[in-house]
Structure formats: structure tokens, C-alpha cells
Amino acid sequence: MISSSSVSASRVHAPCKAQPHPTPTLWSALLLCGALVLQGCSVLSPRQEAEPAAAVTTEDQPAFSLEVKAPDSVRDTLERHLELQRFRLLPDLQNEELRRLLHAADANARELLGTLGYFAPTIAIELREAAAPQPPYAVTITVEPGPQTRVTQADIRLTEGAETEPDARVRQLQRVKSNWSLPAGSPFTQGAWSEAKSSGLRQLQVRRYPTASIASSRAEVDADTHEAKLAVTYDPGPPYRFGPLQVRGSQRYDPDGARRLARLPTGSVYDEAEMLDAQQRLANSGYYDAVFLTLDTESPDPQAAPVIAQVREAKLQKLVFGAGLSTDSGPRLSIDHSHNQWPTHGWRAVNKLSLDKNAQQLGTGWTALPNDNGWRWFTSALAQRQQTGDYDVNSVEVLGGRSKSTKNIDRTYFLRYDTTRAQGLNAPADSAALSANYGWTGRYFNSKTAPTRGWGIAVELGAGMTLRPERNPFTRTLVRWQSFFPAGRVEADNGVARAARISVRTEVGAVLARDSAEIPVTQLFLTGGDTTVRGYSYRSIGARTQNNQLYGGRYMGVASVEWQRPITYRGNMTDWENTLFVDAGAVADRAGDLDPRVGVGTGVRWRSPVGPLQADLAWGVQSKQLRLHLRLGPTFRCLRSTSPLVRAARAARPAPTSLPAPLHRHRAAAVRCVGWGGRYPHCSWPLRWQALGCGGGLARPLHWPRCCSALRSGYPPGKACKAAM
């Protein structure tokens, strides 16, 4: 007997053996050997040359055709997965084999229908001969699936075990039950059943019970009554709490500084979202190229389980050249230099030169590490020449203060100095001002990257004095609010459902001062563009001077209503959404003169790994122009950053973004693909998106493919990249 593994095909070659280092005396032999091989090929007979080609045959005619007659709800599944499909192209299929396959097709079809919840179907299989040029046989499968099985009961339990907080265990179980995706009355399918079990397990693993597992599960189906009784028992394992953060891989930067940056809530109940937030704060800090946080579930004390932060440190200094494009500012070039530990005081310094068609900017920003209470000092300066309405404005902004970021709230207070000089026909007078400012931002969304419910509000208050051409007091207020409201659910044929919603966004600002006060235009308002009033170009909605020139105004109002609906394709839920929106905005020097500009349009959203990618096509009702708007990330952001550098980058790409979330179970991973330089700083697919953080972070470019490459070479190989992409 000869085993199949012992049979192999091989090709015989002339025995020409090359030495590792051929000497001149061997070249003639080598050349002769090659010539003999070529000559041997040239003297092959025509028959010998044709033999390899004779092994290649054209595609054979199918042995039979297959037609499935069934309702749309089951036909696609049968056409895709019937085993008969695999045998259609067999060239030598005999009649006996075909009849045997048809006999087995009945059981195969019933098995497939059972996965869709149809356990009492009527199936008829017909075989007939067909005339040429059709395949010799035609097979028709007619299916009447019958009633679909419905869930009548879902019994969800936790195994018995020692629990220090039994009330918390009960609340967790109730949360799983309330979010169960297969309640009584739902159609039963194998896919929905598996998804429901996994979803319940996931709810346990993301909070308190990272090592939870499925102890047992069963689905009792009564084919006569078309009813299904479900039962699943989860083994939650021990409850976990965050222990100390242990930083590994830190050599250049102080590990204690990493702990203050991460702000991991030591001693609190394990929450995957909290760990991911801490991971993201480290990744966005600029001190690390890669960060990977892991809960040590093998710790002997689950109530104080250490969190391991494996980091790859960024270089002390970086110089980055960038090029990009945006729908608001057009082509863009930039040069960034960062120093993570400036001599003498250890602050992080970022210097930036940026050029585009609307603005030329040179800025610097200095930031200290947060103290034990989370507060950090910062100072920055920005000099720019920017097109503002109908004028070119040269301005300088200098500010300094302190900021603090928590889970949902960002707070900032700072002193700010502004000086501006406008150039153009009948330009406003030069002006300067000094002000004290306070900013507060609260975000209560269900997701930082792709929110579908919740609300957020941001408030900025400022009071100051103009210094030139004369001194006049003034106050400045800016309020922004966004909220999501449910608008039904969209369900795919496979049972997956996502919520449709209505997004409402408003923004109101006012500068109060004497009519004669010359307020720097950097303190005034302009609107229009990707994230404000679509259908109008960036900062094209403003007030009018006495000479009817467009300029910043003292009062602003913006409102937007957007309907967002998930898109299904061929019965499956996709990561795309369609939107319809109406935007309106107005700017004036007097509240009574506000005359709104309206934009209407439609767009698409893609739930990408780094945040929603949004493309909108909008019509400006007053401008009578059609405009395309592109952006990456959610539209709600901090109103005032801790640095003019951030605000300058925000003008180029106003929307923030976040890193991808969970990997699996109790692990989370992220690479610092965003950073002023990082290991892979350039941005080329397809545009240079500027991502902003609300807690004093700086604008950072993205490059998706290289992010994946960076992570494959980091911690752990390949896993987080799959989660991200």
C-alpha cells in the first residue's frame, strides 16, 4: 500500500552545482552548463513541447443546472449553502451519483432552513432531462418553509458562587436580561441565538466580570407548535477591581507621570471602558508610540488586580513634514517639531508651521504633566495670517493657564492676549485685548467615536478689556449643545437591528461691549463649513461693516437637525448610514439683525475604526451653490482648547477622533497612530484628517495602514490590528 503522502511530483534539473564564491577558472564551466540546458530545451520535439499544454483543459459544461424556488427570506441562504452547488461542475457525474446527491439534498435543505427557524418545511425536488445546449439535467428544488419558529421563553441565569456584593450581581444579571436581544415573540434563528448569547456574555465581561464564560446553553424547539424555549447559564467568575497601574517598557519618561496621565481609577470596579479611556489618554499624550493595557486576571487578589501598561516610548524629539487636503482649507503643508522633555523644567513643547490657501500659521505650545489632582499648566502662542471675511488679518494670540480632564468633564481657566491688524479697503482699526476665560465641557454620550444617544454641552465665559485703540470692557459667552433622540429601529433580514436617530445641534455666542469698542476679530464670530452650516464655505457667514464688507460679528446663532438611518444591503446590516439634514446659521453685530443662512442636503456616514467618516452634499439656499463636505470624527468638541495651536488645527479639520476600542474580553489595545510625528506620522489616505482632543491635547494626523503596521510589530502581534481595522 502506498500512502498518498508518499506520492509527489518533482522536476529534474541538470546537475549544475554552484560554489559559494565562483572563481574565474569556473566561469567557463558554468556558462557551458547553462548553454547545454538551453540547447536541450531548443531540441525538444513539437510533441514534447505540447504535452504540458495538453494538461490544461477548458471549463467543462455543468453536469446539471440548479433552480431554487422559495420565498426571498430563505432563497438566498439555500442558493449559497446547498451542497449540491459544489457538484454542479463535476465533469463525470453519473446518474446514480446524482440521484444519491438529490436524496441527501432534502436533509441538507432542512438543516439550512432550521438555522433560519423553519423546522417544518415542505420540500419537493424535481429532476428532468434538458435539451442541448443546456446542461443534460435540470434540478428544481421547491420549498415552502412554513411558519417561522418564535421564542416563547428565555431563561437567563448566573451560576452560584461567593459574591462580596450580591446586589451588584443581581443588577448585572438584570442588565443582561433587559438587553437580551431575543425576547419572547422574536423570530428564532441560529445566528440570532448565537449573537444573543455572545452579547450577554460581553455585557458581563466589560464590567466587573472580565473572566465570565458560558456555562451551559440550550434551545428547545417544538416543530409542531413552532415555539422555542431558550436557556443560558453564565459563569461570571470572581468580580474584579482595578489595582495599581504597572508601567513596563518605560526608560526615558517617569512611570509616575504615566500613572498621572492615565488617571486609572484604582480601587473601583473593573470597567473595560475606564481601562480603554486610560489607554487612550496615554496614547494621546505624545510620550508613547504604542500603548497596550491588560488586566492581570491571574492575580491572586481579584479585588486589587494590577493593570499592566506595556508601552513603547516615543523619541525625545521629532520633526515631521506633512501634506494634506480638506474641503474647507484646500491643500495644506506643515512642519512640526516636538520635544517631550524641555530642558530645565521637563515640559512638553510642540512647535508648528502650517500653510494653506486661507491661513499661514506659526505657533508653539508648552504643557506640563498633570499633578496628583489632575490639573496641568500650559502656555502657548500663535501668530497667523488668515483670510477673515473680506480682509486679510494678521493676529497674535498668547495664553496661559491650567486645565483638568475627567471621564466626562473638561475644565480650563486661562489668561488670553489678542492683537489683530486687518488689511484691505476700509479695514477696521488695529485692536488688542486682554481677557480672563473659563471653559467647561460635559460629554454624556454612549460612545466617544460614534455616539448614537446621549447629550453634551460646552460653555465658555470670558471677561476682559480692550487695550487698543482705546480701553473698553467686554464680555464673551459661547454655548454649544448637542443631543441624540431615538427615531425607531432598522432591522435586517438576519435579525440584526440598529437604532435610527435624530441629532439636534445648537451653538449660541455673544460679545457684549460698547458700540465704539474695537474687539479683536479673533474674539468675534464667523460660521459656515463642514461642522456648522453646510452648503456654505468655511467661515463665509459673518457680519457686515459700514462698507458692506464681510467681517466677524458680535452675535452668532447656529442650529442643525439631522436624521440618521442605518443602511441595509441584501438583507444584511452594514456599517454605513444615510442622513438628511437642515442647517441654519447667522452672524451679526446686533441680535436683531440676525438673518439665518440655510443649507439642506444629504450624506453618508461610515463607522470606520477611528471614528465616523462623513461625506455630505449640501445646497445653500441663499448662496444657491452645491458643496461637498468631508470630515472624520464626531461633531461635538470642546469650544475652547487650551492652546491656540489646537484651535488653528481645528480650523483645518474641526472634528475630533478616537482610537479603536476593545480587543477581546479583559484586554484592550491601541497604537499611538495619532501624534505630532509618532513613529508613522504621515497622513496620506486619502486626506490629511486633523484629530482634536478636548482635554488640552494637540492636533494629530492619522495614517490608517501604517497604524496597522505599527501595531503588528508591537503588542501583541496582529491582534489589536484586527480589532482596529
C-alpha positions in Angstrom: 0.0 0.0 0.0 1.3 3.4 -0.9 0.1 6.3 1.2 -1.0 9.4 -0.5 1.7 11.4 1.3 4.4 9.4 -0.4 3.3 10.4 -3.9 4.6 13.7 -5.1 5.5 15.5 -8.4 9.0 16.7 -9.0 11.1 18.2 -11.8 14.6 17.0 -12.7 17.2 19.6 -13.4 20.7 19.4 -14.8 23.2 18.7 -12.0 24.9 22.1 -12.1 26.3 22.9 -8.7 27.4 26.5 -8.0 30.1 27.2 -5.5 29.6 29.8 -2.8 32.3 32.0 -4.4 32.9 31.0 -8.0 36.5 31.6 -9.2 37.4 32.9 -12.6 38.5 29.4 -13.6 34.9 28.1 -13.1 33.1 30.7 -15.1 33.6 28.7 -18.4 32.1 25.6 -16.8 29.1 27.5 -15.5 28.5 29.1 -18.9 28.8 25.7 -20.6 26.3 24.1 -18.2 23.8 26.9 -18.9 24.3 26.6 -22.7 23.6 22.8 -22.5 20.4 23.4 -20.6 19.2 25.9 -23.1 20.2 23.7 -26.0 18.3 20.8 -24.6 15.1 22.9 -24.4 15.6 24.0 -28.1 15.8 20.5 -29.4 12.6 19.3 -27.8 10.2 17.8 -30.4 6.9 19.7 -31.1 5.0 16.9 -29.3 7.2 17.2 -26.2 6.5 20.9 -26.1 2.8 20.4 -26.4 2.5 17.9 -23.6 2.4 20.3 -20.7 -0.2 22.4 -22.5 -2.4 19.4 -23.2 -2.9 19.1 -19.4 -4.8 22.4 -19.3 -8.4 21.9 -20.3 -11.3 24.4 -20.8 -14.0 24.6 -18.2 -16.4 21.6 -18.5 -20.1 22.1 -19.0 -22.1 21.9 -15.8 -23.4 18.4 -15.0 -26.8 19.9 -14.1 -28.5 23.2 -13.6 -30.0 24.1 -10.2 -33.0 26.3 -9.5 -34.4 27.1 -6.0 -38.0 28.2 -5.8 -38.6 29.6 -2.3 -39.5 32.9 -0.6 -37.0 35.6 -0.5 -36.4 35.1 3.2 -34.8 31.7 2.6 -33.9 31.5 -1.0 -30.5 33.3 -0.8 -29.3 31.1 2.1 -30.3 27.9 0.1 -28.7 29.1 -3.1 -25.5 29.9 -1.3 -25.1 26.9 1.0 -26.7 23.9 -0.6 -24.1 21.2 -1.0 -25.5 20.5 -4.5 -23.8 23.6 -5.7 -20.4 22.1 -5.1 -21.1 19.1 -7.5 -22.6 21.0 -10.5 -19.2 21.3 -12.3 -18.1 17.7 -11.9 -17.3 16.5 -15.4 -18.0 12.8 -14.9 -21.0 12.8 -12.6 -23.0 9.6 -13.1 -26.8 9.3 -12.8 -26.5 7.1 -9.7 -24.3 9.7 -8.0 -26.7 12.5 -9.0 -29.7 10.7 -7.6 -27.8 10.0 -4.4 -26.9 13.7 -4.1 -30.6 14.6 -4.6 -31.6 12.3 -1.8 -29.1 13.9 0.5 -30.2 17.4 -0.6 -33.5 17.1 1.2 -31.8 16.7 4.6 -29.3 19.4 3.7 -32.1 21.9 2.9 -33.9 21.1 6.1 -30.8 21.6 8.1 -30.2 25.0 6.5 -33.9 26.0 7.0 -33.6 25.0 10.6 -30.8 27.6 11.1 -33.3 30.2 10.0 -36.1 29.0 12.3 -38.1 26.9 9.9 -38.4 23.4 11.3 -41.5 22.1 9.4 -40.8 22.8 5.7 -42.3 21.2 2.6 -39.6 20.3 0.1 -40.0 18.9 -3.4 -37.0 18.0 -5.6 -37.5 17.5 -9.3 -35.0 16.1 -11.8 -35.6 16.3 -15.5 -33.5 16.0 -18.7 -32.8 19.2 -20.6 -32.1 19.7 -24.3 -28.8 21.0 -25.6 -27.1 23.4 -25.3 -28.3 23.4 -21.7 -26.7 21.0 -19.1 -28.0 17.5 -19.6 -30.1 17.6 -16.4 -32.1 20.3 -14.6 -32.8 20.2 -10.9 -35.5 22.2 -9.3 -36.0 22.5 -5.5 -39.3 23.9 -4.4 -39.5 25.0 -0.8 -42.5 26.0 1.4 -40.7 26.9 4.6 -43.9 27.0 6.7 -44.3 29.1 9.9 -41.1 30.5 11.4 -40.4 29.5 15.0 -40.8 32.1 17.6 -39.2 32.5 21.0 -41.7 31.9 23.9 -39.3 31.9 26.8 -35.7 33.0 27.6 -34.3 31.8 30.9 -31.0 33.6 31.8 -29.2 32.7 34.9 -25.8 33.0 36.7 -24.1 30.1 38.4 -24.0 30.1 42.1 -20.8 31.5 43.7 -19.4 33.5 46.5 -20.1 37.2 46.0 -19.0 40.1 48.2 -21.6 42.3 46.6 -24.7 40.3 45.9 -26.8 43.3 45.0 -24.3 44.2 42.3 -24.5 40.7 41.0 -28.3 41.0 40.8 -28.1 44.3 39.0 -25.6 42.9 36.4 -28.0 40.0 35.7 -30.9 42.3 35.3 -28.9 44.4 32.9 -28.2 41.3 30.8 -31.9 40.3 30.8 -33.1 43.8 29.9 -30.7 44.0 27.0 -31.4 40.4 25.8 -31.8 40.5 22.0 -34.1 37.5 21.7 -37.1 38.3 23.9 -40.4 36.4 23.8 -42.1 36.9 20.4 -38.9 37.3 18.4 -38.2 35.0 15.4 -35.7 32.3 16.3 -32.6 31.8 14.1 -29.3 30.2 14.8 -27.5 33.4 14.1 -29.7 35.5 16.4 -29.3 32.8 19.1 -25.6 32.8 18.9 -25.5 36.6 18.8 -27.8 36.9 21.9 -25.6 34.6 23.9 -22.4 36.4 22.9 -24.0 39.8 23.6 -25.0 38.7 27.1 -21.5 37.3 27.8 -20.0 40.6 26.6 -22.1 42.6 29.0 -20.7 40.6 31.9 -17.1 40.8 30.6 -16.9 44.6 30.0 -17.8 45.3 33.7 -16.9 43.6 36.9 -16.5 40.0 35.5 -13.8 40.0 32.8 -13.3 36.2 33.0 -17.0 35.3 32.6 -17.9 32.4 30.3 -21.0 30.4 29.2 -21.5 27.5 31.5 -24.4 25.9 29.5 -26.9 26.8 26.9 -29.8 25.1 25.1 -32.6 25.8 22.7 -35.7 23.6 22.9 -37.6 23.8 19.7 -41.1 22.4 19.2 -41.6 21.8 15.5 -45.3 21.2 15.8 -46.1 24.4 17.7 -43.3 26.4 16.2 -42.1 27.6 19.6 -38.6 27.8 21.1 -37.6 27.9 24.7 -34.1 29.3 25.4 -31.9 28.8 28.4 -28.4 30.0 29.0 -26.3 30.0 32.2 -23.3 32.2 32.6 -20.4 31.6 34.9 -19.3 35.1 35.9 -16.2 34.2 37.8 -14.9 36.4 40.5 -15.6 40.2 40.5 -12.6 42.3 39.8 -11.4 45.7 40.9 -8.6 47.9 39.5 -5.4 47.5 41.3 -2.2 49.7 40.8 -1.0 50.6 37.3 2.3 48.9 36.5 4.2 50.6 33.6 6.5 48.3 31.6 8.9 49.5 28.9 9.4 53.0 30.3 13.0 54.1 30.3 13.1 57.8 29.3 9.9 59.1 30.9 8.9 58.9 34.5 6.4 56.0 35.2 4.7 58.1 37.8 4.0 60.7 35.1 2.4 57.9 33.1 0.1 57.0 36.0 -1.0 60.6 36.4 -1.7 60.8 32.6 -3.7 57.6 32.6 -5.9 58.5 35.6 -6.9 54.9 36.1 -9.5 54.8 38.9 -7.6 52.5 41.2 -9.9 50.6 43.6 -13.0 51.0 41.6 -14.9 48.1 39.9 -13.4 46.8 36.7 -14.8 48.6 33.7 -13.4 48.0 30.3 -14.4 51.5 29.1 -12.4 53.0 32.0 -9.3 51.0 31.0 -9.7 52.0 27.4 -10.0 55.6 28.3 -6.8 55.4 30.4 -5.1 53.6 27.5 -6.2 56.3 25.1 -5.0 59.1 27.4 -1.6 57.6 27.4 -1.6 57.0 23.6 -2.7 60.7 23.0 -0.1 62.1 25.4 2.7 62.2 22.9 5.1 60.4 25.1 4.4 56.9 23.7 4.3 55.4 20.2 2.3 52.4 21.4 0.3 51.5 24.5 -1.3 48.2 25.5 -3.2 47.8 28.7 -4.0 44.4 30.2 -5.9 43.5 33.4 -3.9 40.8 35.2 -6.7 38.3 35.7 -4.2 35.8 37.2 -3.6 37.9 40.2 -4.3 36.1 43.5 -6.4 39.1 44.7 -9.2 39.9 42.1 -10.2 42.9 44.3 -6.8 44.6 43.6 -5.9 43.1 40.2 -2.9 45.0 38.7 -3.3 46.7 35.3 -0.2 46.2 33.1 0.7 49.1 30.8 3.1 47.9 28.2 4.4 50.9 26.4 6.8 51.8 23.6 8.3 55.2 24.3 8.4 58.0 21.7 11.6 59.7 20.7 12.6 62.7 22.7 12.5 64.9 19.7 10.6 64.6 16.4 10.5 66.6 13.2 7.6 65.9 10.9 6.7 67.1 7.4 3.1 66.8 6.4 0.9 67.5 3.4 -2.9 67.3 3.2 -6.2 68.5 1.8 -9.5 69.5 3.2 -12.8 70.7 1.8 -12.5 73.9 3.9 -8.9 75.0 3.6 -7.7 73.2 0.4 -4.1 72.0 0.0 -2.0 72.1 3.2 1.7 71.9 4.1 3.1 71.7 7.7 6.3 71.2 9.6 6.0 70.1 13.3 8.7 69.8 15.9 8.2 68.3 19.3 10.4 68.0 22.4 8.9 65.7 25.1 11.2 67.0 27.9 12.3 70.5 27.5 15.5 71.2 29.5 15.3 72.7 33.0 11.5 72.2 33.6 10.6 69.0 31.7 7.5 70.4 29.9 6.5 69.1 26.6 6.9 71.6 23.8 5.3 71.5 20.3 6.2 74.0 17.5 4.3 74.1 14.3 4.4 75.9 10.9 1.4 75.4 8.7 0.5 76.8 5.3 -2.8 76.6 3.3 -4.7 78.8 1.0 -6.6 80.6 3.8 -4.1 80.8 6.6 -0.4 80.8 7.4 0.4 79.9 11.0 3.4 79.7 13.3 2.8 78.5 16.8 4.3 77.0 19.9 2.6 75.1 22.8 4.1 74.1 26.2 2.4 71.6 28.5 3.3 70.2 31.9 2.5 66.8 33.3 -0.7 66.8 35.4 -0.3 66.8 39.2 -1.8 64.4 41.6 -5.1 66.2 41.4 -5.2 66.1 37.6 -4.5 69.8 37.0 -1.8 70.7 34.5 -0.2 74.0 33.5 0.1 75.1 29.9 1.1 78.1 27.8 1.1 78.8 24.1 1.4 81.4 21.4 0.1 81.6 17.8 1.0 84.1 15.1 -1.1 83.8 11.9 -2.2 85.5 8.8 -5.7 84.4 7.9 -8.4 85.4 5.5 -11.3 86.6 7.6 -14.3 87.6 5.6 -13.2 90.2 3.1 -10.0 91.1 4.9 -6.6 89.5 5.5 -6.0 89.6 9.2 -2.6 89.4 10.9 -3.0 88.3 14.5 -1.1 87.1 17.6 -2.6 85.1 20.4 -0.9 84.3 23.7 -2.4 82.5 26.6 -1.6 80.5 29.7 -3.5 78.7 32.4 -4.5 75.4 33.9 -6.7 72.6 32.7 -8.2 69.3 34.1 -9.9 66.5 32.3 -12.0 63.8 34.0 -14.2 61.0 32.5 -17.0 63.2 31.3 -15.9 66.8 32.2 -13.1 69.1 30.9 -12.3 72.3 32.8 -10.0 75.1 31.8 -9.2 78.6 33.0 -6.6 80.9 31.4 -5.5 84.4 30.6 -5.5 85.4 26.9 -3.9 88.2 25.0 -5.1 89.1 21.4 -3.8 91.6 18.9 -5.1 91.9 15.3 -4.4 94.0 12.3 -6.8 93.8 9.3 -5.7 94.7 5.7 -8.0 95.7 3.0 -10.3 98.5 1.8 -11.6 100.5 4.7 -10.3 97.9 7.1 -11.2 98.1 10.8 -8.7 99.7 13.2 -5.9 97.7 14.8 -7.1 96.2 18.1 -5.7 94.4 21.2 -7.4 92.9 24.2 -6.6 91.1 27.5 -9.2 88.7 29.0 -9.7 86.0 31.7 -11.6 82.9 30.5 -13.2 79.8 31.9 -14.3 76.8 29.8 -16.4 73.8 30.9 -17.3 70.9 28.7 -19.5 67.9 29.7 -20.0 64.9 27.4 -22.5 62.2 28.3 -22.7 60.2 25.1 -22.8 56.4 24.8 -19.7 56.5 22.6 -16.8 58.9 22.0 -16.2 57.9 18.4 -19.7 57.2 17.1 -22.4 58.4 19.5 -26.0 57.3 18.9 -27.6 58.6 22.2 -26.8 61.0 25.0 -26.0 64.7 25.1 -23.2 67.1 25.5 -22.8 70.8 26.4 -19.9 73.2 26.4 -19.8 76.7 27.9 -17.1 79.3 27.6 -17.2 82.6 29.6 -14.7 85.4 29.3 -14.3 89.0 30.6 -11.7 91.4 29.5 -10.5 94.9 28.4 -9.6 96.2 25.0 -6.2 97.8 25.1 -6.1 99.5 21.6 -7.2 101.8 20.1 -8.9 102.6 23.4 -9.8 100.8 26.6 -13.3 99.3 26.9 -14.6 96.4 29.0 -16.3 93.5 27.2 -17.7 90.0 28.0 -17.8 87.0 25.8 -20.1 83.9 26.1 -20.3 80.9 23.9 -22.6 77.8 24.5 -22.8 74.7 22.4 -25.2 71.8 22.8 -25.8 68.5 21.0 -28.2 65.7 21.7 -29.5 62.5 20.1 -33.1 61.4 20.1 -34.3 57.9 19.1 -36.2 57.6 15.8 -37.1 53.9 15.5 -35.0 50.9 14.6 -33.9 49.4 11.4 -33.8 45.6 11.3 -32.0 43.5 8.7 -33.2 40.1 7.5 -30.6 38.3 9.6 -32.2 39.8 12.8 -29.5 42.4 13.4 -31.0 45.8 14.3 -29.7 49.3 14.9 -31.4 52.4 16.0 -32.2 55.3 13.8 -32.0 58.7 15.5 -32.3 62.5 15.2 -29.3 64.7 16.0 -30.0 68.2 17.2 -27.2 70.7 17.5 -27.2 74.4 18.5 -24.5 77.0 19.1 -25.0 80.5 20.5 -22.4 83.2 21.1 -22.4 86.8 22.2 -19.8 89.6 22.8 -21.2 92.4 24.9 -19.4 95.8 24.7 -19.9 99.4 23.7 -20.6 100.0 20.1 -17.4 102.0 19.8 -15.2 99.2 21.3 -12.8 97.6 18.8 -12.9 94.0 19.7 -10.2 91.8 18.1 -11.7 89.7 15.3 -10.2 86.6 17.0 -12.8 87.2 19.7 -15.7 87.7 17.3 -17.7 85.1 15.4 -17.8 83.6 11.9 -19.5 80.4 10.8 -20.2 78.2 7.8 -18.4 75.0 6.7 -18.2 71.3 7.4 -19.4 71.2 11.1 -21.5 74.3 11.3 -23.7 75.4 8.3 -23.2 73.0 5.4 -23.8 74.4 1.9 -21.5 77.4 2.6 -17.8 77.7 2.5 -15.7 77.8 5.7 -16.3 81.0 7.8 -18.2 82.6 5.0 -21.2 83.7 7.2 -20.4 86.8 9.2 -21.4 90.4 9.9 -21.2 93.4 7.5 -19.2 96.5 8.1 -20.4 100.0 7.2 -18.8 99.5 3.8 -20.7 96.2 3.4 -17.5 94.1 3.8 -17.7 90.7 5.4 -16.2 90.5 8.9 -16.6 88.9 12.3 -19.7 89.7 14.3 -20.7 90.0 17.9 -23.7 87.7 17.9 -24.0 84.2 16.4 -26.7 81.6 16.3 -26.4 78.1 14.6 -28.9 75.2 14.6 -29.0 71.9 12.9 -31.4 68.9 12.7 -30.1 65.7 11.1 -31.9 62.4 10.6 -29.5 59.4 10.7 -30.6 56.0 9.5 -28.6 52.7 9.1 -28.3 51.2 5.7 -29.0 47.6 4.9 -27.7 45.8 1.8 -29.1 42.5 0.6 -30.7 41.9 3.9 -27.6 42.5 5.9 -26.8 45.4 8.2 -23.8 47.5 7.0 -21.5 50.0 8.7 -23.0 52.8 6.6 -25.7 55.3 7.3 -27.7 57.7 5.3 -28.6 61.2 6.6 -30.9 64.1 5.7 -30.2 67.4 7.3 -31.2 71.1 7.6 -28.6 73.6 8.9 -29.1 77.3 9.7 -26.7 80.0 10.9 -26.4 83.7 11.3 -23.9 86.3 12.5 -24.5 90.0 13.1 -23.3 92.9 15.2 -26.8 93.3 16.7 -29.0 90.4 17.9 -32.0 91.9 16.0 -30.1 91.8 12.7 -29.5 88.0 12.7 -30.6 86.8 9.3 -30.1 83.0 9.0 -28.5 81.3 6.1 -30.0 77.8 5.4 -28.4 74.7 4.0 -30.1 71.4 3.2 -28.7 68.2 1.9 -28.0 64.5 2.3 -24.9 62.5 3.2 -23.4 59.1 4.2 -21.6 58.0 7.3 -19.2 55.1 7.6 -18.4 53.7 11.0 -14.7 53.4 10.5 -12.3 52.0 13.1 -11.1 55.5 14.1 -14.5 57.2 14.1 -17.3 58.0 11.7 -16.2 59.2 8.3 -18.8 61.7 7.0 -19.4 62.9 3.5 -22.2 65.5 2.9 -23.6 67.1 -0.2 -25.4 70.3 0.7 -27.3 73.0 -1.1 -27.0 76.6 0.2 -30.5 78.1 -0.1 -29.2 81.7 -0.1 -25.9 81.1 -1.9 -27.6 78.8 -4.5 -24.4 76.6 -4.5 -23.9 72.9 -4.1 -20.9 71.9 -1.9 -19.3 68.7 -0.8 -18.2 68.4 2.8 -15.9 65.7 4.2 -14.9 65.1 7.8 -13.7 62.4 10.2 -15.0 62.0 13.8 -18.0 63.2 15.9 -19.1 66.7 15.6 -19.2 67.6 19.3 -16.0 69.1 20.6 -14.6 71.4 23.2 -15.4 75.0 22.5 -12.1 76.4 23.5 -8.9 74.5 23.6 -6.1 75.1 26.0 -3.9 76.2 23.1 -4.2 78.4 20.1 -2.3 75.7 18.2 -5.3 73.4 18.7 -7.7 76.0 17.5 -5.6 76.6 14.5 -5.6 73.0 13.6 -9.3 72.8 14.3 -9.9 75.4 11.7 -8.4 73.0 9.2 -10.2 69.9 10.4 -12.6 70.6 13.3 -13.8 67.2 14.3 -12.1 65.1 17.0 -11.5 61.4 16.7 -10.5 58.5 19.0 -8.7 55.2 18.8 -10.5 51.9 18.4 -11.9 50.3 21.4 -12.0 46.8 22.6 -9.9 43.8 21.7 -11.4 40.9 23.5 -12.7 40.1 26.9 -10.4 41.7 29.5 -7.9 43.1 27.1 -7.7 46.3 25.2 -5.1 47.6 22.7 -4.2 50.7 20.8 -1.3 52.1 19.0 -0.4 55.7 19.0 -1.2 56.2 15.4 -2.1 59.8 16.2 0.6 62.1 17.4 2.7 65.0 16.3 5.1 62.7 14.5 4.8 59.4 16.2 6.5 56.5 14.5 4.2 56.7 11.5 3.3 60.4 11.3 2.4 61.0 7.7 -1.2 61.1 6.5 -2.0 60.1 3.0 -5.2 58.0 2.8 -7.0 59.8 1.4 -6.7 63.1 3.0 -4.9 64.6 6.0 -7.5 64.5 8.8 -6.8 66.6 11.8 -8.0 65.0 15.0 -8.5 67.1 18.1 -8.8 66.3 21.7 -10.8 68.2 24.3 -8.5 67.9 27.3 -5.7 70.1 26.2 -4.4 67.6 23.6 -2.9 68.8 20.4 -4.0 68.1 16.8 -2.6 64.9 15.4 -2.6 63.4 11.9 -3.7 59.9 11.1 -2.5 57.2 8.7 -4.5 54.0 8.9 -2.4 51.5 7.0 0.7 52.4 8.9 -1.1 52.3 12.2 -1.8 48.7 11.4 1.8 48.0 10.5 3.0 49.7 13.7 0.8 47.5 15.8 1.7 44.3 14.1 5.3 45.0 15.3 4.1 45.9 18.8 2.0 44.4 21.4 0.6 41.8 20.8 1.4 40.9 17.2 -1.6 41.3 14.9 -4.4 41.0 17.4 -5.1 44.7 18.0 -4.8 45.5 14.3 -7.6 43.1 13.6 -9.7 44.8 16.2 -8.8 48.3 14.8 -9.3 47.5 11.1 
